[in-house]
């Protein structure tokens, strides 16, 4: 099986590079920072494959380096700046259709004490949550069930007798 590799193109990297913060140098010296491009490639590999951090291939920086940088960039707003820059560019090119965008609030809980928007006697409509739950249920009900595993023991379970003190004896 071929191993999946994720790498930014030169054009993609030029757009991202200017938006990344410069990593500070300390007066004490220490180990140099890993290259941001390689770190982003590692983060994208994890996001694309859905693998665990410990499964990150050796061609990328260490999993802990990639995870720490992801966390740092999330906390300082770097990912939000990147997202906004790319959304603005797509919008400027006319690649976004804002009229088809919507916000789904089906999982937003109502606050206690909020004014009621519908009279209690009004007929209730089936919520969107119900239909998405039905879809998931139907999808999972059609998936094949795993077969029961065979016991590796040569003695059937019904013939094993437990004795006082935890010892077992075959009958």
C-alpha positions in Angstrom: 0.0 0.0 0.0 1.4 3.4 -1.0 1.9 5.8 1.9 -0.1 9.1 1.6 2.1 12.2 1.5 0.8 15.7 2.0 2.9 18.6 0.9 2.1 22.3 0.2 2.8 23.6 -3.3 5.1 26.6 -3.8 2.1 28.8 -4.6 0.3 27.7 -1.5 3.3 28.1 0.7 3.9 31.7 -0.6 0.4 32.7 0.5 0.7 31.0 3.9 4.3 32.0 4.8 3.5 35.8 5.1 0.7 35.1 7.5 2.6 32.9 10.0 4.2 34.6 13.1 8.0 34.6 13.4 9.2 32.2 16.0 11.0 34.1 18.8 14.7 33.5 19.5 15.7 33.2 23.1 18.8 34.7 24.7 19.7 31.3 26.2 20.0 29.8 22.7 18.7 26.2 22.5 17.5 24.1 19.7 16.4 25.9 16.6 12.6 25.9 15.7 11.4 23.3 13.2 10.7 24.8 9.7 7.1 26.0 9.7 6.4 24.6 6.2 7.3 21.1 7.4 5.2 21.5 10.5 2.2 22.6 8.4 2.7 19.6 6.1 2.7 17.4 9.2 -0.5 19.0 10.6 -2.2 18.7 7.2 -1.2 15.0 7.0 -2.8 14.3 10.4 -6.0 16.3 9.3 -6.2 14.5 6.0 -5.6 11.0 7.2 -7.3 11.2 10.5 -4.4 9.3 12.0 -3.1 9.6 15.6 -0.2 12.0 16.2 2.1 9.1 17.1 1.5 7.7 13.6 3.0 10.8 11.9 5.6 9.6 9.3 9.3 10.3 9.9 9.5 12.6 6.9 7.7 15.3 9.0 8.9 16.9 12.2 8.1 15.1 15.5 4.5 14.6 16.4 4.9 16.7 19.6 6.4 19.6 17.6 3.6 19.6 15.1 1.0 19.3 17.9 2.5 22.1 20.0 2.7 24.4 17.0 -0.9 23.7 16.1 -1.9 24.5 19.6 0.2 27.7 19.7 -1.1 28.9 16.3 -4.7 28.2 17.5 -4.2 30.1 20.7 -2.6 33.2 19.1 -5.2 33.4 16.3 -2.9 32.4 13.4 -5.3 29.8 12.1 -8.2 32.3 12.2 -6.1 34.8 10.2 -5.2 32.2 7.6 -8.8 31.2 7.3 -10.0 34.8 6.9 -7.3 35.6 4.3 -8.3 32.6 2.2 -12.0 33.3 2.5 -11.4 36.9 1.5 -9.3 35.8 -1.5 -12.0 33.3 -2.6 -14.7 36.0 -2.2 -12.6 38.5 -4.3 -12.4 35.9 -7.1 -16.1 35.3 -6.9 -15.7 31.7 -5.9 -18.1 31.9 -2.9 -21.9 31.9 -3.1 -22.9 33.8 0.0 -26.6 33.5 -0.8 -26.4 29.7 -0.4 -24.7 29.9 3.0 -26.8 29.2 6.1 -26.3 28.8 9.8 -27.6 25.6 11.5 -28.7 26.2 15.1 -30.4 22.8 15.7 -28.0 22.0 18.5 -28.0 25.4 20.2 -29.8 25.0 23.5 -32.5 27.4 24.6 -31.7 29.5 27.6 -33.9 29.1 30.6 -36.2 32.0 31.2 -36.0 33.2 27.5 -39.2 34.5 26.1 -41.2 31.9 24.2 -41.4 32.4 20.5 -44.3 30.0 19.8 -47.4 29.5 21.8 -47.4 26.1 23.6 -50.7 25.1 21.8 -49.1 25.5 18.3 -48.5 22.3 16.4 -44.9 21.0 16.7 -42.8 20.3 13.6 -40.3 17.4 13.5 -36.9 18.9 14.2 -33.9 18.6 11.9 -32.1 16.7 14.7 -34.7 13.9 14.3 -34.0 13.5 10.5 -30.2 13.5 10.9 -30.5 10.9 13.6 -32.7 8.7 11.4 -30.1 9.0 8.6 -27.3 7.9 10.9 -29.3 5.0 12.3 -30.2 3.8 8.8 -26.6 4.0 7.6 -25.3 2.1 10.6 -28.1 -0.5 10.5 -27.0 -1.4 6.9 -23.3 -1.8 7.8 -22.1 -5.3 8.2 -21.7 -6.6 11.8 -18.4 -8.1 12.8 -18.4 -11.9 13.1 -18.0 -13.3 16.6 -14.4 -14.4 17.3 -13.7 -18.0 17.8 -12.1 -19.0 21.1 -8.4 -19.8 20.9 -8.8 -22.4 23.6 -9.2 -26.0 22.7 -11.5 -26.6 25.6 -15.1 -25.3 25.2 -16.2 -22.8 27.9 -19.1 -25.0 29.0 -16.7 -27.8 30.1 -14.5 -25.6 32.3 -15.2 -25.8 36.0 -13.7 -23.3 38.4 -12.3 -24.6 41.7 -11.8 -22.8 45.0 -8.6 -20.7 45.0 -9.0 -19.6 41.3 -7.8 -22.8 39.7 -9.7 -24.3 36.8 -10.1 -27.9 35.9 -11.4 -29.4 32.7 -14.1 -32.1 33.1 
